[in-house]
Amino acid sequence: MKVTDEQDRLVREWIELGEPRMRTEMRCCDQWGLSLPQAQQLVAYVMRDVAGSLRNIERPEFLAQQMTRLEALAAKAQESGHLGVALGCYKELHALAKLHAT
């Protein structure tokens, strides 16, 4: 499957924000008029690339990426009124901050 730069960028962004895989696949269907199997193939392709880059990541960089994702999720949860989810994100951020300090 040929993946355009725009598709790669958007799908990677959705993955990095922690969006569930099925929702990402459905967004691909809506965004580019793909069938579900085509969307699954696109998401799998980008996820392989993301996973490959994570194998070579250093611990501080990994923690920073995870903290960025959690901050984005907490903000989205607060905007949606899901305060329990936001609180859980902040607890995880606190735990990651403790890991970074060690």
PyMOL commands that set and color helices and strands:
alter all, ss='L'
color gray80, all
select helices_A, chain A and resi 5-16+21-32+36-55+59-80+83-101
alter helices_A, ss='H'
color red, helices_A
deselect
rebuild
show_as cartoon
